Amino acid sequence: MTFAFVPRWRKNNIACALLVLAAASVSLLCAPSVSAHEIRPAVVNVVFDDSGRYSIDLGVNVEAMLAGVSPKHRDTNESPNANRYSELRALPPEQLRPRVEAFAPELLKGIRLDFDGRPATPRFASADIPAVGDLALSRLSHLRLEGEVPAGSETFRWSYAAEFGASALRFKRPEDSQLHAVLLKEGEVSDAYPLHGAIVAKTRLEVAWQYLTLGFTHIVPKGLDHILFVLGLFLLSARLKPLLVQVTSFTVAHSITLGLTIYGVVSLSPKIVEPLIAVSIVYVAVENLFTSRLHAWRPVVVFFFGLLHGMGFAGVLQEVGLPRSEFLTGLITFNVGVEFGQLAVISAAFLVVGAWRRNRAWYHGRIVVPCSLAIAATGLYWTVERTIFQ
């Protein structure tokens, strides 16, 4: 009988509290598996020297390879071999290295290096495996391969087995002052590149499409931290104007640091950037709990956090590289792809919440509060994780 006299708003708050606890629990359980086990392309650095030899530095997640985690999974924890992957992640270098060396013949079978159309098998030379760090973050090992270029060869091709995933091929010939870079999908064979002389570059349209796609997929589905930040901006108010002001501020900011970081003007360690990106998620989510309108300071704070996110976006481009002949095209279209990814997140949020629901009186209590608390809980977890374990 007593509960019957509790005001409606308090009943709603009780329901919200239960929903928040459930959502926060789920987010905390899922956060380390979704955000930290992203399967990224192998980074392949091929260097040819004047003596007719070549060396290959393969930057790869060897644990995922050894565990047989398919690149079709967005995340290693989606694989049925996730437990095996986690076990390998916990092994120190001296225990993991013999397993990598034993796997080397299978690795070499999955690598196709052709000279003038004739296959050549490199030799496995060594494995540089970092010490065990944060078990929630993938460990990037460097496998070194080497071999001789057949006498009289004029061109070479590279491909990486589809079951190993995508690869970012970066190569340098004796006459080159900079690396040439190209991103290859799972199982895709590269063009035939000359070992000497001019290289026929991809068309501007091909480069644009490649980096547009790369930018989009960096947000959807791979960038959960960026997705949560954008959702935090979306949740602030039921009106469209606050969203547009925030998104514009965020876009301008991350575009600035993305360009400056790629050009080498600005440089900040990921050990600083990544925890602060997590802090940005916590901030926008927590502020949503206390206000439903846009205050003057919010776009300024969003702009600051946008500068940090831009450095985060630049990380993937620094790994993959940009084509020398179409550097600006790749940079701009990658940024456009990021914007399309953010718009996709906002559009999906509108479809789920619905513009008509955002105008209801209960929108803040039933939608903003529980969702923001769940986002804040996830961001807080990442803040602690990225600060302590990096």
C-alpha positions in Angstrom: 0.0 0.0 0.0 2.8 2.3 0.8 4.3 1.9 -2.7 1.1 3.1 -4.2 1.6 6.6 -2.8 5.2 6.9 -4.1 5.2 9.7 -6.7 5.5 8.6 -10.3 8.8 10.2 -10.8 10.3 8.1 -8.0 8.9 5.0 -9.5 10.5 5.9 -12.7 13.8 6.5 -10.9 13.6 3.1 -9.3 13.1 1.5 -12.6 15.9 3.6 -14.1 18.3 2.6 -11.3 17.7 -1.1 -12.0 18.2 -0.6 -15.7 21.4 1.4 -15.0 22.8 -1.3 -12.8 22.2 -3.9 -15.5 23.5 -1.8 -18.3 26.6 -0.8 -16.3 27.3 -4.4 -15.4 27.0 -5.5 -19.0 29.2 -2.7 -20.2 31.9 -3.4 -17.7 31.9 -7.1 -18.5 32.0 -6.4 -22.3 34.3 -3.4 -22.4 37.6 -5.2 -22.2 36.6 -7.8 -24.7 35.1 -5.5 -27.3 37.5 -2.5 -27.1 40.8 -4.1 -26.5 40.9 -7.2 -28.8 40.4 -5.5 -32.1 41.9 -7.5 -35.0 44.1 -5.1 -37.0 45.9 -5.5 -40.3 49.5 -7.0 -40.2 52.0 -4.3 -41.0 54.5 -5.6 -43.5 57.7 -3.7 -44.1 59.7 -5.0 -47.0 63.2 -3.5 -47.6 65.3 -4.4 -50.7 69.1 -3.6 -50.5 71.8 -3.1 -53.1 73.2 -6.6 -52.6 70.1 -8.3 -54.0 68.7 -9.3 -50.7 65.4 -8.4 -49.0 64.2 -8.4 -45.4 60.6 -8.4 -44.2 59.5 -7.0 -40.8 56.0 -8.5 -40.1 54.2 -6.6 -37.3 51.5 -9.0 -36.3 49.3 -10.3 -33.4 51.0 -13.7 -33.2 48.7 -15.0 -30.5 45.6 -14.5 -32.7 47.5 -16.3 -35.5 48.5 -19.2 -33.3 45.1 -19.6 -31.8 43.5 -19.7 -35.3 41.3 -16.6 -34.6 39.6 -15.7 -37.9 39.9 -12.2 -39.2 36.2 -12.4 -40.1 35.6 -11.7 -36.4 35.5 -8.1 -35.5 37.0 -9.0 -32.1 39.1 -11.9 -30.9 36.5 -12.7 -28.2 33.9 -13.5 -30.9 36.1 -16.4 -31.9 35.4 -19.9 -30.6 39.2 -20.0 -30.0 39.1 -16.9 -27.7 40.1 -18.9 -24.6 43.2 -20.2 -26.4 44.0 -16.7 -27.5 43.8 -15.4 -23.9 46.1 -18.2 -22.7 48.7 -17.3 -25.3 48.4 -13.6 -24.4 49.6 -14.5 -20.9 52.8 -16.2 -22.0 56.1 -14.4 -21.5 58.3 -14.0 -24.6 60.6 -16.9 -23.7 57.6 -19.3 -23.7 55.8 -17.9 -26.7 58.8 -17.6 -29.0 59.3 -21.4 -29.4 55.6 -21.7 -30.4 56.1 -19.0 -33.0 59.2 -20.7 -34.4 57.3 -24.0 -34.6 54.5 -22.2 -36.4 56.9 -20.6 -38.9 56.5 -23.2 -41.7 52.7 -22.6 -41.6 53.3 -18.9 -41.7 55.5 -19.1 -44.7 52.9 -21.1 -46.5 50.5 -18.2 -46.0 52.9 -15.7 -47.5 53.2 -15.3 -51.2 56.1 -13.3 -52.5 56.5 -13.5 -56.3 59.3 -12.2 -58.5 58.3 -11.9 -62.1 55.5 -14.2 -61.4 57.7 -16.9 -59.8 57.1 -17.7 -56.2 59.9 -17.2 -53.6 59.8 -18.5 -50.1 61.6 -16.2 -47.5 63.4 -17.7 -44.5 62.2 -17.2 -41.0 65.0 -15.3 -39.2 63.8 -14.2 -35.7 60.8 -13.2 -33.6 60.8 -10.1 -31.4 58.0 -10.5 -28.8 57.3 -7.8 -26.3 56.9 -8.6 -22.6 53.5 -9.4 -21.2 51.7 -6.1 -20.5 48.0 -5.4 -20.3 46.3 -8.7 -21.0 43.3 -6.8 -22.3 45.3 -5.2 -25.1 46.7 -7.0 -28.2 50.4 -7.5 -28.2 52.2 -6.5 -31.5 55.2 -8.8 -32.2 57.7 -8.4 -35.0 58.6 -11.4 -37.1 61.7 -11.0 -39.3 61.9 -12.9 -42.6 64.7 -12.6 -45.2 65.8 -13.9 -48.6 67.5 -13.2 -51.9 66.0 -11.6 -54.9 66.4 -13.9 -57.9 68.9 -12.6 -60.4 67.4 -10.5 -63.2 64.1 -10.0 -61.5 62.2 -6.9 -62.5 58.9 -7.0 -60.4 57.5 -8.4 -57.2 54.1 -9.0 -55.7 53.0 -9.6 -52.2 49.9 -11.4 -50.7 49.0 -12.6 -47.3 46.7 -15.6 -46.7 43.1 -14.8 -46.2 43.0 -16.7 -42.9 45.7 -14.3 -41.5 43.7 -11.2 -42.3 44.4 -7.9 -44.0 47.9 -6.5 -44.5 49.4 -3.1 -44.8 52.3 -3.5 -47.3 55.1 -0.9 -47.0 58.2 -1.4 -49.2 61.3 0.5 -49.9 63.8 -0.1 -52.7 67.5 1.1 -52.7 66.6 4.1 -54.8 63.6 5.2 -52.7 63.8 7.9 -50.1 60.5 7.0 -48.5 58.3 3.9 -48.1 55.6 3.1 -50.6 52.4 2.0 -48.8 49.2 0.0 -49.9 46.5 -1.6 -47.8 45.4 -5.1 -48.9 42.3 -6.9 -47.9 42.2 -10.5 -46.8 43.9 -12.7 -49.4 44.3 -9.8 -51.9 47.4 -9.9 -54.1 49.2 -6.6 -54.6 50.0 -5.1 -57.9 53.3 -6.1 -59.6 55.7 -3.4 -58.4 59.0 -2.7 -60.3 62.2 -3.3 -58.3 63.7 -0.4 -60.1 62.3 2.7 -61.8 59.0 4.6 -61.6 56.0 3.0 -59.9 52.6 3.4 -61.5 50.5 4.8 -58.7 46.8 4.0 -58.1 44.3 6.5 -59.5 43.0 9.2 -57.3 39.6 7.6 -57.2 41.0 4.2 -56.1 43.0 5.9 -53.4 40.0 7.9 -52.3 37.8 4.9 -52.0 40.4 2.8 -50.1 41.0 5.5 -47.4 37.3 6.4 -47.2 36.5 2.8 -46.4 39.4 2.7 -43.9 38.1 5.8 -42.1 34.5 4.5 -41.9 35.5 1.1 -40.6 37.8 2.7 -38.0 34.5 4.0 -36.5 32.0 1.4 -37.4 32.5 -1.3 -36.2 36.0 -1.0 -34.8 36.0 2.2 -32.8 33.8 1.5 -29.8 35.4 4.3 -27.8 34.7 6.8 -30.5 31.2 5.5 -30.9 30.4 5.9 -27.2 31.7 9.5 -27.3 29.5 10.3 -30.2 26.5 8.7 -28.4 27.3 10.8 -25.4 27.0 13.9 -27.6 23.8 12.7 -29.1 22.1 12.1 -25.7 22.6 15.6 -24.3 19.4 17.2 -25.5 16.2 16.4 -27.3 16.8 19.3 -29.7 18.8 19.1 -32.9 20.8 22.3 -32.5 22.9 21.2 -29.5 23.9 18.0 -31.3 25.0 20.0 -34.4 27.0 22.5 -32.4 28.8 19.7 -30.5 29.4 17.5 -33.6 30.8 20.5 -35.5 33.1 21.4 -32.7 34.3 17.8 -32.5 34.8 17.5 -36.3 36.8 20.7 -36.6 39.0 19.7 -33.7 39.8 16.1 -34.7 40.4 17.2 -38.3 43.1 19.6 -37.1 45.1 17.1 -35.0 44.6 14.3 -37.5 46.3 16.4 -40.2 49.0 17.9 -37.8 49.8 14.4 -36.4 50.2 12.8 -39.8 52.4 15.7 -41.0 54.5 15.3 -37.9 53.8 18.7 -36.5 52.2 17.3 -33.3 53.1 14.2 -31.5 51.7 12.8 -28.3 52.3 9.3 -26.9 49.3 6.9 -27.0 50.0 6.3 -23.3 48.6 9.9 -22.8 46.1 10.0 -25.6 44.3 6.8 -25.0 43.5 7.3 -21.3 42.4 10.9 -22.0 40.0 9.6 -24.8 38.5 7.4 -22.1 38.2 10.4 -19.8 36.4 12.3 -22.5 33.8 9.6 -22.7 33.3 9.8 -18.9 32.9 13.6 -19.0 30.2 13.9 -21.7 28.3 11.0 -20.1 28.4 12.4 -16.6 27.5 15.9 -17.7 24.4 14.5 -19.5 23.2 13.4 -16.0 23.0 16.9 -14.7 21.8 18.9 -17.6 19.6 18.6 -20.7 20.7 21.8 -22.4 23.8 23.0 -24.1 26.0 25.2 -21.8 28.6 27.6 -23.3 31.5 25.5 -22.0 30.4 22.2 -23.5 31.5 22.9 -27.1 34.8 24.2 -25.8 35.4 21.0 -23.8 34.2 18.9 -26.8 36.7 20.7 -29.0 39.5 19.9 -26.6 38.5 16.2 -26.5 38.2 16.3 -30.3 41.8 17.2 -30.5 42.7 14.1 -28.6 40.4 11.9 -30.7 42.1 13.2 -33.8 45.4 11.9 -32.5 43.7 8.6 -32.0 42.4 8.6 -35.5 45.9 9.3 -36.8 47.3 6.2 -35.2 45.8 3.9 -37.8 47.1 6.0 -40.6 50.6 6.0 -39.1 50.5 2.2 -39.0 49.1 1.7 -42.5 50.8 4.7 -44.1 49.6 7.1 -46.8 50.4 6.9 -50.6 53.2 9.3 -51.4 51.7 10.4 -54.6 48.2 11.0 -53.2 49.0 11.9 -49.6 46.5 14.7 -49.3 43.8 12.6 -51.0 44.2 9.7 -48.6 44.3 12.1 -45.6 41.1 13.9 -46.6 39.1 10.9 -47.6 40.1 9.0 -44.5 38.7 12.0 -42.5 35.5 12.0 -44.6 35.2 8.3 -43.9 35.5 9.0 -40.2 32.7 11.6 -40.5 30.5 9.1 -42.4 31.1 6.6 -39.6 30.0 9.2 -37.0 26.9 10.1 -39.0 26.1 6.4 -39.2 26.2 6.2 -35.4 24.0 9.2 -35.0 21.5 8.0 -37.6 21.3 4.6 -35.9 20.7 6.3 -32.5 17.9 8.4 -34.1 16.3 5.2 -35.4 16.5 3.4 -32.0 15.4 6.4 -29.9 13.3 8.0 -32.5 12.9 11.8 -33.0 9.3 11.5 -31.6 10.6 9.9 -28.4 13.2 12.6 -27.9 10.4 15.1 -27.4 8.7 13.2 -24.6 8.9 14.5 -21.1 10.4 11.2 -19.9 13.3 11.1 -22.4 15.9 12.4 -19.9 14.9 10.1 -17.0 14.3 6.9 -19.0 16.8 7.2 -21.8 19.5 9.7 -21.1 20.2 8.8 -17.4 20.6 5.0 -17.8 22.4 5.2 -21.1 24.8 7.9 -19.9 25.6 6.0 -16.7 26.3 2.9 -18.7 28.6 4.9 -21.0 30.3 6.6 -18.1 30.9 3.2 -16.4 32.6 1.9 -19.5 34.7 5.0 -20.0 35.8 4.9 -16.3 36.8 1.3 -16.7 38.9 2.2 -19.8 40.4 5.2 -18.0 41.7 3.0 -15.2 42.7 0.2 -17.5 44.6 2.4 -19.9 46.3 4.4 -17.1 47.5 1.4 -15.0 48.3 -1.2 -17.6 50.1 0.8 -20.3 
